[in-house]
Amino acid sequence: MANDDVFDRLTTCAVDVLQVKAESVTPDATLTDDLGASSLIQVELVMAIEEEFGISVPDESVEEIQTVGDLHRLILSLVA
């Protein structure tokens, strides 16, 4: 799966779940500080990503996600 395609789909999920503008979903954006995601909303985002990509994200991986870039790299590793 193409890197750009994955990021575009991730951005769509983030916009839908976090109710943010697509322009604010950048690799360096932190989920909590920059995008305002609470821990509950982060869980909803992971569930949306699992559904979008047909993957299962391990719980221990979720705890390590700080930025959109972290999430993007995780998705790439799981869809490879």
PyMOL Python script that loads the backbone (N, CA, C, O; Angstrom):
from pymol import cmd

cmd.read_pdbstr("""\
ATOM      1  N   MET A   1       0.850  -1.174   0.000  1.00  0.00           N
ATOM      2  CA  MET A   1       0.000   0.000   0.000  1.00  0.00           C
ATOM      3  C   MET A   1       0.898   1.241   0.000  1.00  0.00           C
ATOM      4  O   MET A   1       1.883   1.297   0.735  1.00  0.00           O
ATOM      5  N   ALA A   2       0.562   2.208  -0.807  1.00  0.00           N
ATOM      6  CA  ALA A   2       1.384   3.409  -0.956  1.00  0.00           C
ATOM      7  C   ALA A   2       1.355   4.258   0.308  1.00  0.00           C
ATOM      8  O   ALA A   2       0.318   4.416   0.953  1.00  0.00           O
ATOM      9  N   ASN A   3       2.509   4.792   0.637  1.00  0.00           N
ATOM     10  CA  ASN A   3       2.685   5.634   1.821  1.00  0.00           C
ATOM     11  C   ASN A   3       1.688   6.799   1.839  1.00  0.00           C
ATOM     12  O   ASN A   3       1.051   7.057   2.860  1.00  0.00           O
ATOM     13  N   ASP A   4       1.555   7.495   0.715  1.00  0.00           N
ATOM     14  CA  ASP A   4       0.642   8.637   0.631  1.00  0.00           C
ATOM     15  C   ASP A   4      -0.813   8.214   0.805  1.00  0.00           C
ATOM     16  O   ASP A   4      -1.599   8.917   1.439  1.00  0.00           O
ATOM     17  N   ASP A   5      -1.164   7.067   0.242  1.00  0.00           N
ATOM     18  CA  ASP A   5      -2.529   6.562   0.366  1.00  0.00           C
ATOM     19  C   ASP A   5      -2.866   6.274   1.829  1.00  0.00           C
ATOM     20  O   ASP A   5      -3.953   6.602   2.303  1.00  0.00           O
ATOM     21  N   VAL A   6      -1.927   5.662   2.528  1.00  0.00           N
ATOM     22  CA  VAL A   6      -2.129   5.366   3.953  1.00  0.00           C
ATOM     23  C   VAL A   6      -2.307   6.661   4.734  1.00  0.00           C
ATOM     24  O   VAL A   6      -3.199   6.757   5.576  1.00  0.00           O
ATOM     25  N   PHE A   7      -1.463   7.664   4.462  1.00  0.00           N
ATOM     26  CA  PHE A   7      -1.571   8.925   5.200  1.00  0.00           C
ATOM     27  C   PHE A   7      -2.891   9.625   4.892  1.00  0.00           C
ATOM     28  O   PHE A   7      -3.512  10.196   5.788  1.00  0.00           O
ATOM     29  N   ASP A   8      -3.321   9.586   3.638  1.00  0.00           N
ATOM     30  CA  ASP A   8      -4.601  10.203   3.269  1.00  0.00           C
ATOM     31  C   ASP A   8      -5.768   9.542   3.997  1.00  0.00           C
ATOM     32  O   ASP A   8      -6.668  10.224   4.488  1.00  0.00           O
ATOM     33  N   ARG A   9      -5.747   8.225   4.063  1.00  0.00           N
ATOM     34  CA  ARG A   9      -6.817   7.501   4.750  1.00  0.00           C
ATOM     35  C   ARG A   9      -6.770   7.745   6.255  1.00  0.00           C
ATOM     36  O   ARG A   9      -7.809   7.849   6.907  1.00  0.00           O
ATOM     37  N   LEU A  10      -5.548   7.836   6.807  1.00  0.00           N
ATOM     38  CA  LEU A  10      -5.377   8.165   8.222  1.00  0.00           C
ATOM     39  C   LEU A  10      -5.927   9.563   8.501  1.00  0.00           C
ATOM     40  O   LEU A  10      -6.608   9.780   9.504  1.00  0.00           O
ATOM     41  N   THR A  11      -5.633  10.498   7.619  1.00  0.00           N
ATOM     42  CA  THR A  11      -6.124  11.866   7.769  1.00  0.00           C
ATOM     43  C   THR A  11      -7.648  11.894   7.774  1.00  0.00           C
ATOM     44  O   THR A  11      -8.252  12.592   8.588  1.00  0.00           O
ATOM     45  N   THR A  12      -8.267  11.146   6.878  1.00  0.00           N
ATOM     46  CA  THR A  12      -9.728  11.084   6.820  1.00  0.00           C
ATOM     47  C   THR A  12     -10.295  10.559   8.141  1.00  0.00           C
ATOM     48  O   THR A  12     -11.272  11.104   8.655  1.00  0.00           O
ATOM     49  N   CYS A  13      -9.696   9.519   8.683  1.00  0.00           N
ATOM     50  CA  CYS A  13     -10.140   8.976   9.974  1.00  0.00           C
ATOM     51  C   CYS A  13      -9.987  10.022  11.072  1.00  0.00           C
ATOM     52  O   CYS A  13     -10.889  10.202  11.890  1.00  0.00           O
ATOM     53  N   ALA A  14      -8.852  10.709  11.092  1.00  0.00           N
ATOM     54  CA  ALA A  14      -8.599  11.706  12.125  1.00  0.00           C
ATOM     55  C   ALA A  14      -9.593  12.857  12.031  1.00  0.00           C
ATOM     56  O   ALA A  14     -10.092  13.331  13.052  1.00  0.00           O
ATOM     57  N   VAL A  15      -9.882  13.307  10.822  1.00  0.00           N
ATOM     58  CA  VAL A  15     -10.842  14.399  10.633  1.00  0.00           C
ATOM     59  C   VAL A  15     -12.218  13.973  11.128  1.00  0.00           C
ATOM     60  O   VAL A  15     -12.900  14.741  11.807  1.00  0.00           O
ATOM     61  N   ASP A  16     -12.625  12.759  10.794  1.00  0.00           N
ATOM     62  CA  ASP A  16     -13.942  12.263  11.196  1.00  0.00           C
ATOM     63  C   ASP A  16     -14.062  12.091  12.712  1.00  0.00           C
ATOM     64  O   ASP A  16     -15.050  12.515  13.312  1.00  0.00           O
ATOM     65  N   VAL A  17     -13.062  11.473  13.323  1.00  0.00           N
ATOM     66  CA  VAL A  17     -13.136  11.145  14.745  1.00  0.00           C
ATOM     67  C   VAL A  17     -12.797  12.348  15.632  1.00  0.00           C
ATOM     68  O   VAL A  17     -13.475  12.603  16.627  1.00  0.00           O
ATOM     69  N   LEU A  18     -11.752  13.078  15.265  1.00  0.00           N
ATOM     70  CA  LEU A  18     -11.279  14.168  16.118  1.00  0.00           C
ATOM     71  C   LEU A  18     -11.958  15.497  15.827  1.00  0.00           C
ATOM     72  O   LEU A  18     -11.814  16.457  16.584  1.00  0.00           O
ATOM     73  N   GLN A  19     -12.711  15.546  14.707  1.00  0.00           N
ATOM     74  CA  GLN A  19     -13.395  16.775  14.320  1.00  0.00           C
ATOM     75  C   GLN A  19     -12.408  17.935  14.165  1.00  0.00           C
ATOM     76  O   GLN A  19     -12.625  19.028  14.688  1.00  0.00           O
ATOM     77  N   VAL A  20     -11.317  17.673  13.431  1.00  0.00           N
ATOM     78  CA  VAL A  20     -10.309  18.693  13.155  1.00  0.00           C
ATOM     79  C   VAL A  20     -10.224  18.898  11.651  1.00  0.00           C
ATOM     80  O   VAL A  20     -10.746  18.094  10.878  1.00  0.00           O
ATOM     81  N   LYS A  21      -9.573  19.965  11.241  1.00  0.00           N
ATOM     82  CA  LYS A  21      -9.372  20.230   9.820  1.00  0.00           C
ATOM     83  C   LYS A  21      -8.233  19.363   9.302  1.00  0.00           C
ATOM     84  O   LYS A  21      -7.275  19.088  10.025  1.00  0.00           O
ATOM     85  N   ALA A  22      -8.339  18.936   8.058  1.00  0.00           N
ATOM     86  CA  ALA A  22      -7.325  18.071   7.460  1.00  0.00           C
ATOM     87  C   ALA A  22      -5.938  18.711   7.497  1.00  0.00           C
ATOM     88  O   ALA A  22      -4.934  18.013   7.647  1.00  0.00           O
ATOM     89  N   GLU A  23      -5.881  20.040   7.360  1.00  0.00           N
ATOM     90  CA  GLU A  23      -4.591  20.730   7.359  1.00  0.00           C
ATOM     91  C   GLU A  23      -3.852  20.589   8.688  1.00  0.00           C
ATOM     92  O   GLU A  23      -2.626  20.697   8.734  1.00  0.00           O
ATOM     93  N   SER A  24      -4.588  20.350   9.757  1.00  0.00           N
ATOM     94  CA  SER A  24      -3.944  20.228  11.070  1.00  0.00           C
ATOM     95  C   SER A  24      -3.402  18.817  11.317  1.00  0.00           C
ATOM     96  O   SER A  24      -2.669  18.598  12.281  1.00  0.00           O
ATOM     97  N   VAL A  25      -3.754  17.870  10.460  1.00  0.00           N
ATOM     98  CA  VAL A  25      -3.275  16.494  10.613  1.00  0.00           C
ATOM     99  C   VAL A  25      -1.954  16.375   9.852  1.00  0.00           C
ATOM    100  O   VAL A  25      -1.921  16.055   8.664  1.00  0.00           O
ATOM    101  N   THR A  26      -0.863  16.646  10.581  1.00  0.00           N
ATOM    102  CA  THR A  26       0.482  16.578  10.019  1.00  0.00           C
ATOM    103  C   THR A  26       1.272  15.522  10.778  1.00  0.00           C
ATOM    104  O   THR A  26       0.898  15.161  11.894  1.00  0.00           O
ATOM    105  N   PRO A  27       2.358  15.020  10.197  1.00  0.00           N
ATOM    106  CA  PRO A  27       3.141  13.992  10.897  1.00  0.00           C
ATOM    107  C   PRO A  27       3.632  14.422  12.280  1.00  0.00           C
ATOM    108  O   PRO A  27       3.742  13.591  13.182  1.00  0.00           O
ATOM    109  N   ASP A  28       3.926  15.710  12.454  1.00  0.00           N
ATOM    110  CA  ASP A  28       4.444  16.189  13.737  1.00  0.00           C
ATOM    111  C   ASP A  28       3.363  16.554  14.751  1.00  0.00           C
ATOM    112  O   ASP A  28       3.678  16.821  15.910  1.00  0.00           O
ATOM    113  N   ALA A  29       2.102  16.571  14.340  1.00  0.00           N
ATOM    114  CA  ALA A  29       1.012  16.951  15.239  1.00  0.00           C
ATOM    115  C   ALA A  29       0.828  15.899  16.332  1.00  0.00           C
ATOM    116  O   ALA A  29       0.712  14.706  16.050  1.00  0.00           O
ATOM    117  N   THR A  30       0.803  16.361  17.581  1.00  0.00           N
ATOM    118  CA  THR A  30       0.545  15.433  18.683  1.00  0.00           C
ATOM    119  C   THR A  30      -0.959  15.237  18.810  1.00  0.00           C
ATOM    120  O   THR A  30      -1.744  16.168  18.630  1.00  0.00           O
ATOM    121  N   LEU A  31      -1.337  14.013  19.121  1.00  0.00           N
ATOM    122  CA  LEU A  31      -2.760  13.702  19.216  1.00  0.00           C
ATOM    123  C   LEU A  31      -3.430  14.474  20.349  1.00  0.00           C
ATOM    124  O   LEU A  31      -4.547  14.964  20.189  1.00  0.00           O
ATOM    125  N   THR A  32      -2.755  14.583  21.489  1.00  0.00           N
ATOM    126  CA  THR A  32      -3.388  15.236  22.635  1.00  0.00           C
ATOM    127  C   THR A  32      -3.271  16.747  22.587  1.00  0.00           C
ATOM    128  O   THR A  32      -4.281  17.447  22.664  1.00  0.00           O
ATOM    129  N   ASP A  33      -2.052  17.264  22.461  1.00  0.00           N
ATOM    130  CA  ASP A  33      -1.850  18.715  22.542  1.00  0.00           C
ATOM    131  C   ASP A  33      -2.330  19.442  21.286  1.00  0.00           C
ATOM    132  O   ASP A  33      -3.075  20.418  21.382  1.00  0.00           O
ATOM    133  N   ASP A  34      -1.910  18.974  20.113  1.00  0.00           N
ATOM    134  CA  ASP A  34      -2.236  19.685  18.871  1.00  0.00           C
ATOM    135  C   ASP A  34      -3.651  19.394  18.358  1.00  0.00           C
ATOM    136  O   ASP A  34      -4.321  20.279  17.826  1.00  0.00           O
ATOM    137  N   LEU A  35      -4.095  18.140  18.525  1.00  0.00           N
ATOM    138  CA  LEU A  35      -5.390  17.754  17.969  1.00  0.00           C
ATOM    139  C   LEU A  35      -6.472  17.587  19.024  1.00  0.00           C
ATOM    140  O   LEU A  35      -7.624  17.314  18.688  1.00  0.00           O
ATOM    141  N   GLY A  36      -6.117  17.749  20.306  1.00  0.00           N
ATOM    142  CA  GLY A  36      -7.099  17.763  21.378  1.00  0.00           C
ATOM    143  C   GLY A  36      -7.784  16.441  21.675  1.00  0.00           C
ATOM    144  O   GLY A  36      -8.918  16.426  22.152  1.00  0.00           O
ATOM    145  N   ALA A  37      -7.112  15.333  21.400  1.00  0.00           N
ATOM    146  CA  ALA A  37      -7.723  14.019  21.616  1.00  0.00           C
ATOM    147  C   ALA A  37      -7.532  13.545  23.057  1.00  0.00           C
ATOM    148  O   ALA A  37      -6.406  13.440  23.544  1.00  0.00           O
ATOM    149  N   SER A  38      -8.637  13.263  23.722  1.00  0.00           N
ATOM    150  CA  SER A  38      -8.569  12.645  25.046  1.00  0.00           C
ATOM    151  C   SER A  38      -8.221  11.171  24.861  1.00  0.00           C
ATOM    152  O   SER A  38      -8.198  10.672  23.736  1.00  0.00           O
ATOM    153  N   SER A  39      -7.955  10.482  25.952  1.00  0.00           N
ATOM    154  CA  SER A  39      -7.625   9.065  25.839  1.00  0.00           C
ATOM    155  C   SER A  39      -8.797   8.272  25.255  1.00  0.00           C
ATOM    156  O   SER A  39      -8.585   7.319  24.506  1.00  0.00           O
ATOM    157  N   LEU A  40     -10.018   8.653  25.588  1.00  0.00           N
ATOM    158  CA  LEU A  40     -11.190   7.978  25.043  1.00  0.00           C
ATOM    159  C   LEU A  40     -11.301   8.215  23.542  1.00  0.00           C
ATOM    160  O   LEU A  40     -11.602   7.289  22.788  1.00  0.00           O
ATOM    161  N   ILE A  41     -11.063   9.430  23.112  1.00  0.00           N
ATOM    162  CA  ILE A  41     -11.117   9.745  21.684  1.00  0.00           C
ATOM    163  C   ILE A  41      -9.992   9.027  20.936  1.00  0.00           C
ATOM    164  O   ILE A  41     -10.178   8.608  19.794  1.00  0.00           O
ATOM    165  N   GLN A  42      -8.837   8.884  21.567  1.00  0.00           N
ATOM    166  CA  GLN A  42      -7.742   8.144  20.928  1.00  0.00           C
ATOM    167  C   GLN A  42      -8.148   6.690  20.682  1.00  0.00           C
ATOM    168  O   GLN A  42      -7.815   6.113  19.647  1.00  0.00           O
ATOM    169  N   VAL A  43      -8.861   6.111  21.628  1.00  0.00           N
ATOM    170  CA  VAL A  43      -9.346   4.738  21.450  1.00  0.00           C
ATOM    171  C   VAL A  43     -10.320   4.684  20.271  1.00  0.00           C
ATOM    172  O   VAL A  43     -10.267   3.756  19.463  1.00  0.00           O
ATOM    173  N   GLU A  44     -11.199   5.667  20.174  1.00  0.00           N
ATOM    174  CA  GLU A  44     -12.135   5.720  19.042  1.00  0.00           C
ATOM    175  C   GLU A  44     -11.388   5.854  17.720  1.00  0.00           C
ATOM    176  O   GLU A  44     -11.776   5.249  16.720  1.00  0.00           O
ATOM    177  N   LEU A  45     -10.314   6.645  17.713  1.00  0.00           N
ATOM    178  CA  LEU A  45      -9.516   6.818  16.504  1.00  0.00           C
ATOM    179  C   LEU A  45      -8.856   5.501  16.100  1.00  0.00           C
ATOM    180  O   LEU A  45      -8.856   5.136  14.925  1.00  0.00           O
ATOM    181  N   VAL A  46      -8.303   4.802  17.065  1.00  0.00           N
ATOM    182  CA  VAL A  46      -7.671   3.508  16.770  1.00  0.00           C
ATOM    183  C   VAL A  46      -8.711   2.529  16.230  1.00  0.00           C
ATOM    184  O   VAL A  46      -8.424   1.782  15.294  1.00  0.00           O
ATOM    185  N   MET A  47      -9.900   2.521  16.799  1.00  0.00           N
ATOM    186  CA  MET A  47     -10.961   1.626  16.310  1.00  0.00           C
ATOM    187  C   MET A  47     -11.340   1.982  14.875  1.00  0.00           C
ATOM    188  O   MET A  47     -11.559   1.092  14.053  1.00  0.00           O
ATOM    189  N   ALA A  48     -11.420   3.272  14.570  1.00  0.00           N
ATOM    190  CA  ALA A  48     -11.743   3.704  13.206  1.00  0.00           C
ATOM    191  C   ALA A  48     -10.641   3.288  12.238  1.00  0.00           C
ATOM    192  O   ALA A  48     -10.921   2.886  11.108  1.00  0.00           O
ATOM    193  N   ILE A  49      -9.401   3.382  12.677  1.00  0.00           N
ATOM    194  CA  ILE A  49      -8.263   2.987  11.836  1.00  0.00           C
ATOM    195  C   ILE A  49      -8.263   1.479  11.613  1.00  0.00           C
ATOM    196  O   ILE A  49      -8.003   1.013  10.504  1.00  0.00           O
ATOM    197  N   GLU A  50      -8.552   0.722  12.660  1.00  0.00           N
ATOM    198  CA  GLU A  50      -8.623  -0.731  12.513  1.00  0.00           C
ATOM    199  C   GLU A  50      -9.674  -1.113  11.477  1.00  0.00           C
ATOM    200  O   GLU A  50      -9.449  -1.997  10.651  1.00  0.00           O
ATOM    201  N   GLU A  51     -10.811  -0.449  11.525  1.00  0.00           N
ATOM    202  CA  GLU A  51     -11.885  -0.726  10.566  1.00  0.00           C
ATOM    203  C   GLU A  51     -11.489  -0.288   9.154  1.00  0.00           C
ATOM    204  O   GLU A  51     -11.708  -1.025   8.192  1.00  0.00           O
ATOM    205  N   GLU A  52     -10.915   0.894   9.029  1.00  0.00           N
ATOM    206  CA  GLU A  52     -10.532   1.447   7.725  1.00  0.00           C
ATOM    207  C   GLU A  52      -9.505   0.573   7.017  1.00  0.00           C
ATOM    208  O   GLU A  52      -9.598   0.353   5.810  1.00  0.00           O
ATOM    209  N   PHE A  53      -8.515   0.069   7.776  1.00  0.00           N
ATOM    210  CA  PHE A  53      -7.409  -0.668   7.172  1.00  0.00           C
ATOM    211  C   PHE A  53      -7.535  -2.181   7.329  1.00  0.00           C
ATOM    212  O   PHE A  53      -6.719  -2.926   6.786  1.00  0.00           O
ATOM    213  N   GLY A  54      -8.543  -2.642   8.060  1.00  0.00           N
ATOM    214  CA  GLY A  54      -8.702  -4.083   8.265  1.00  0.00           C
ATOM    215  C   GLY A  54      -7.551  -4.683   9.056  1.00  0.00           C
ATOM    216  O   GLY A  54      -7.084  -5.781   8.753  1.00  0.00           O
ATOM    217  N   ILE A  55      -7.096  -3.957  10.073  1.00  0.00           N
ATOM    218  CA  ILE A  55      -5.974  -4.400  10.890  1.00  0.00           C
ATOM    219  C   ILE A  55      -6.388  -4.442  12.353  1.00  0.00           C
ATOM    220  O   ILE A  55      -7.449  -3.946  12.732  1.00  0.00           O
ATOM    221  N   SER A  56      -5.532  -5.044  13.160  1.00  0.00           N
ATOM    222  CA  SER A  56      -5.726  -5.049  14.605  1.00  0.00           C
ATOM    223  C   SER A  56      -4.498  -4.395  15.228  1.00  0.00           C
ATOM    224  O   SER A  56      -3.375  -4.857  15.025  1.00  0.00           O
ATOM    225  N   VAL A  57      -4.707  -3.334  15.978  1.00  0.00           N
ATOM    226  CA  VAL A  57      -3.605  -2.602  16.599  1.00  0.00           C
ATOM    227  C   VAL A  57      -3.416  -3.130  18.020  1.00  0.00           C
ATOM    228  O   VAL A  57      -4.329  -3.045  18.840  1.00  0.00           O
ATOM    229  N   PRO A  58      -2.230  -3.676  18.312  1.00  0.00           N
ATOM    230  CA  PRO A  58      -1.974  -4.200  19.663  1.00  0.00           C
ATOM    231  C   PRO A  58      -2.055  -3.086  20.712  1.00  0.00           C
ATOM    232  O   PRO A  58      -1.611  -1.963  20.475  1.00  0.00           O
ATOM    233  N   ASP A  59      -2.628  -3.412  21.872  1.00  0.00           N
ATOM    234  CA  ASP A  59      -2.802  -2.429  22.946  1.00  0.00           C
ATOM    235  C   ASP A  59      -1.487  -1.762  23.339  1.00  0.00           C
ATOM    236  O   ASP A  59      -1.448  -0.554  23.576  1.00  0.00           O
ATOM    237  N   GLU A  60      -0.406  -2.549  23.409  1.00  0.00           N
ATOM    238  CA  GLU A  60       0.879  -1.975  23.819  1.00  0.00           C
ATOM    239  C   GLU A  60       1.397  -0.960  22.794  1.00  0.00           C
ATOM    240  O   GLU A  60       2.129  -0.036  23.149  1.00  0.00           O
ATOM    241  N   SER A  61       1.023  -1.131  21.539  1.00  0.00           N
ATOM    242  CA  SER A  61       1.423  -0.166  20.499  1.00  0.00           C
ATOM    243  C   SER A  61       0.668   1.146  20.652  1.00  0.00           C
ATOM    244  O   SER A  61       1.217   2.219  20.399  1.00  0.00           O
ATOM    245  N   VAL A  62      -0.587   1.059  21.066  1.00  0.00           N
ATOM    246  CA  VAL A  62      -1.414   2.259  21.231  1.00  0.00           C
ATOM    247  C   VAL A  62      -0.803   3.182  22.279  1.00  0.00           C
ATOM    248  O   VAL A  62      -0.825   4.403  22.123  1.00  0.00           O
ATOM    249  N   GLU A  63      -0.262   2.605  23.340  1.00  0.00           N
ATOM    250  CA  GLU A  63       0.307   3.389  24.432  1.00  0.00           C
ATOM    251  C   GLU A  63       1.523   4.200  23.993  1.00  0.00           C
ATOM    252  O   GLU A  63       1.854   5.206  24.621  1.00  0.00           O
ATOM    253  N   GLU A  64       2.198   3.769  22.911  1.00  0.00           N
ATOM    254  CA  GLU A  64       3.412   4.437  22.448  1.00  0.00           C
ATOM    255  C   GLU A  64       3.132   5.554  21.452  1.00  0.00           C
ATOM    256  O   GLU A  64       4.043   6.305  21.104  1.00  0.00           O
ATOM    257  N   ILE A  65       1.905   5.681  20.990  1.00  0.00           N
ATOM    258  CA  ILE A  65       1.561   6.669  19.968  1.00  0.00           C
ATOM    259  C   ILE A  65       1.431   8.056  20.596  1.00  0.00           C
ATOM    260  O   ILE A  65       0.618   8.272  21.494  1.00  0.00           O
ATOM    261  N   GLN A  66       2.238   8.979  20.111  1.00  0.00           N
ATOM    262  CA  GLN A  66       2.180  10.366  20.570  1.00  0.00           C
ATOM    263  C   GLN A  66       1.751  11.309  19.447  1.00  0.00           C
ATOM    264  O   GLN A  66       0.999  12.257  19.671  1.00  0.00           O
ATOM    265  N   THR A  67       2.242  11.034  18.233  1.00  0.00           N
ATOM    266  CA  THR A  67       2.004  11.941  17.108  1.00  0.00           C
ATOM    267  C   THR A  67       1.289  11.216  15.968  1.00  0.00           C
ATOM    268  O   THR A  67       1.176   9.990  15.964  1.00  0.00           O
ATOM    269  N   VAL A  68       0.817  11.992  15.017  1.00  0.00           N
ATOM    270  CA  VAL A  68       0.209  11.422  13.815  1.00  0.00           C
ATOM    271  C   VAL A  68       1.251  10.590  13.071  1.00  0.00           C
ATOM    272  O   VAL A  68       0.930   9.541  12.512  1.00  0.00           O
ATOM    273  N   GLY A  69       2.497  11.060  13.065  1.00  0.00           N
ATOM    274  CA  GLY A  69       3.576  10.306  12.418  1.00  0.00           C
ATOM    275  C   GLY A  69       3.778   8.941  13.052  1.00  0.00           C
ATOM    276  O   GLY A  69       3.998   7.956  12.347  1.00  0.00           O
ATOM    277  N   ASP A  70       3.705   8.871  14.384  1.00  0.00           N
ATOM    278  CA  ASP A  70       3.809   7.578  15.081  1.00  0.00           C
ATOM    279  C   ASP A  70       2.703   6.643  14.611  1.00  0.00           C
ATOM    280  O   ASP A  70       2.944   5.467  14.336  1.00  0.00           O
ATOM    281  N   LEU A  71       1.512   7.169  14.524  1.00  0.00           N
ATOM    282  CA  LEU A  71       0.361   6.379  14.104  1.00  0.00           C
ATOM    283  C   LEU A  71       0.516   5.925  12.653  1.00  0.00           C
ATOM    284  O   LEU A  71       0.197   4.785  12.316  1.00  0.00           O
ATOM    285  N   HIS A  72       1.000   6.809  11.810  1.00  0.00           N
ATOM    286  CA  HIS A  72       1.225   6.492  10.399  1.00  0.00           C
ATOM    287  C   HIS A  72       2.227   5.346  10.266  1.00  0.00           C
ATOM    288  O   HIS A  72       1.982   4.391   9.529  1.00  0.00           O
ATOM    289  N   ARG A  73       3.359   5.438  10.978  1.00  0.00           N
ATOM    290  CA  ARG A  73       4.368   4.381  10.920  1.00  0.00           C
ATOM    291  C   ARG A  73       3.812   3.053  11.433  1.00  0.00           C
ATOM    292  O   ARG A  73       4.123   1.995  10.884  1.00  0.00           O
ATOM    293  N   LEU A  74       2.997   3.106  12.474  1.00  0.00           N
ATOM    294  CA  LEU A  74       2.390   1.892  13.006  1.00  0.00           C
ATOM    295  C   LEU A  74       1.480   1.239  11.968  1.00  0.00           C
ATOM    296  O   LEU A  74       1.538   0.027  11.761  1.00  0.00           O
ATOM    297  N   ILE A  75       0.650   2.035  11.325  1.00  0.00           N
ATOM    298  CA  ILE A  75      -0.249   1.497  10.299  1.00  0.00           C
ATOM    299  C   ILE A  75       0.571   0.870   9.173  1.00  0.00           C
ATOM    300  O   ILE A  75       0.263  -0.233   8.721  1.00  0.00           O
ATOM    301  N   LEU A  76       1.610   1.566   8.721  1.00  0.00           N
ATOM    302  CA  LEU A  76       2.444   1.027   7.644  1.00  0.00           C
ATOM    303  C   LEU A  76       3.039  -0.318   8.024  1.00  0.00           C
ATOM    304  O   LEU A  76       3.115  -1.225   7.195  1.00  0.00           O
ATOM    305  N   SER A  77       3.461  -0.449   9.281  1.00  0.00           N
ATOM    306  CA  SER A  77       4.061  -1.712   9.712  1.00  0.00           C
ATOM    307  C   SER A  77       3.030  -2.838   9.787  1.00  0.00           C
ATOM    308  O   SER A  77       3.367  -4.007   9.605  1.00  0.00           O
ATOM    309  N   LEU A  78       1.783  -2.483  10.054  1.00  0.00           N
ATOM    310  CA  LEU A  78       0.743  -3.505  10.188  1.00  0.00           C
ATOM    311  C   LEU A  78       0.099  -3.896   8.860  1.00  0.00           C
ATOM    312  O   LEU A  78      -0.453  -4.990   8.746  1.00  0.00           O
ATOM    313  N   VAL A  79       0.160  -3.028   7.860  1.00  0.00           N
ATOM    314  CA  VAL A  79      -0.431  -3.362   6.560  1.00  0.00           C
ATOM    315  C   VAL A  79       0.590  -3.928   5.586  1.00  0.00           C
ATOM    316  O   VAL A  79       0.231  -4.383   4.501  1.00  0.00           O
ATOM    317  N   ALA A  80       1.868  -3.900   5.972  1.00  0.00           N
ATOM    318  CA  ALA A  80       2.942  -4.385   5.084  1.00  0.00           C
ATOM    319  C   ALA A  80       2.876  -5.879   4.895  1.00  0.00           C
ATOM    320  O   ALA A  80       3.701  -6.448   4.181  1.00  0.00           O
TER     321      ALA A  80
END
""", "prot")
cmd.dss("prot")
cmd.show_as("cartoon", "prot")
cmd.util.cbc("prot")
cmd.orient("prot")
